[in-house]
Amino acid sequence: MFQITPEHTKCSTICPCPASTEPFDRGQEIALAEERDVTRDSLRGASDGLLLAIREVSARERLKRTVEPGDPGFLPLARQVRIAAEAVLRMAQEEEKKAEERLGTSAGAGLPTIEASPTRSDLAGILEEWRAVERLLEAADPASPDSRLLMERFETLRDRYAQALAAHQADR
């Protein structure tokens, strides 16, 4: 049985307590819980993707720094850095939009921090592999063929992560 505590003397939202001003609806409670899960997963996915995209900019910039500015390969690397940085900006704007949409809503209320939110299991494997490639990339000589192959693998994993996240959000 629900107990009213001193902190909980009057509800203005739908809840199972006797002080509620609205009739309790289990379906609405389930829908709200699902909406909170979607919100939590969406914010966590956006944040993880943003951190990885920032690392990509860093890896590309480190590679560019090893090439002489007069080298024909310098301009394409500079362009890649700019494109990756623009992607970071777009992702940050999308995350900001999601935050604005959730501000003051019941779906955003009471959620844990992004750091404390669990990574969805289907994304966790991709993130783990992506981070492993990132560590190898940091240890590799930026001008080596291995570094270029690792960067390609990094991009492939980034795209897989984005596709998995988009598919999950489309399912909701």
C-alpha angles and dihedrals in degrees: 000000000000115000123207111226125198089257091052107054103128129025123201094182135062109282136140095252122110091240094062116124091209131058112260114249117188090199091058090048091053092046091051092049090050091048090051090051090051091048093048093047092045094052093044092048092048092048094047090048091049093051091050092047089052089053089051091055088050093049092049092047091051089052092048091051090063093059122081112244091237092054114107089232093060097077095052090049091049089050091050090052091051093048092048091048091050089052089054090052092050091048092049090050091051091049090049090051091051090050091050091049091052097043110118095358127126088238091061097040117102096007119144120246116279089250091055093046114100120246110241111255095237090056097040094073092050091047092049093051091043091054091048090054089047091055091049090048092052090051095046125091102259092223095050126105087239090060092053091049090049090050089053090050089048090054092047091053091046090055092046090051092049091048093048091048092047091048091051092049091047090053091056 
